[in-house]
Amino acid sequence: MNATELRNMTAGELEAKERELADQLFALRLQKTTGQLENPAKMRLVRRDLARVLTVARQMRNEGSAEQER
């Protein structure tokens, strides 16, 4: 997933994606703890995707607040 795709999403879709990725990361951490994680690189990908979602969401909020101040 890239930032361009995320910027085309609405705020509600971004929140849903954030929850989905956070849940997925939790499940991966649980698998790692129990020794069942097959692909450790998946954790890195999910963390990065979550960071992208949070970054785009923050940028959208900042743009919205900047427009309201004008």
N, C-alpha and C positions, 0 to 999 in steps of 0.2 A: 504494500500500500504506500502511495506517495502523497506528498503534501497537496498536490494539485487536486487529487481525488477528494481529500478531506476538506479543502476549501469550498468545494461544490456542495457539501452537505449542509443541512440546516443545524441549528444549535441543538435541537432535540435528537437528531441523528448522531451528532457528535457525542452527546451524553450517553446515548445507548451504546455506541461503540466503545466509549471509555469504560462503562460498566462491564461490557463483554470482555474486553482485554484484561481488565483487573481481575475478573473471575478466572479467566484462562491462566493468568500469571499465578494466581493463588493455587490453582490445580497443579500447575507445573512445579511449583515449590513443594507442594505436598508429595508429588511423585518423586521429586529429588530426595526428599527426606526419607521416604520409605524405600528408596533404592529402585524404583520402578521406572525412572525416567530413561527413555530410550534415546532421545535426541537432545542433548544438553544445549545445542545451538538454538533450539526453539525458544528457550528462555530469553536469550539475547534479542531475538527478533521481536518477541512479544513486548519486551521492555522498550525497545526502540519505537515500535508502533504506538505504544501507549504514550510515550513522550511526544511523538508527533501529534497525536490527537490533543493532548493537553496544550501543546504550543499553539496549534491552530485555534483552539477554543479560546485561549487567552488573547490571541491577536484579534479575534472577532469581537470579544468583549471590549478590548481597548479601542478598537475602531468605532464601536457603537457608542461608547462613552465620550469619545472625542467629537463625534458628530452631534451629540446632545449638548455639548458645551458651546457650540457655535451659535 
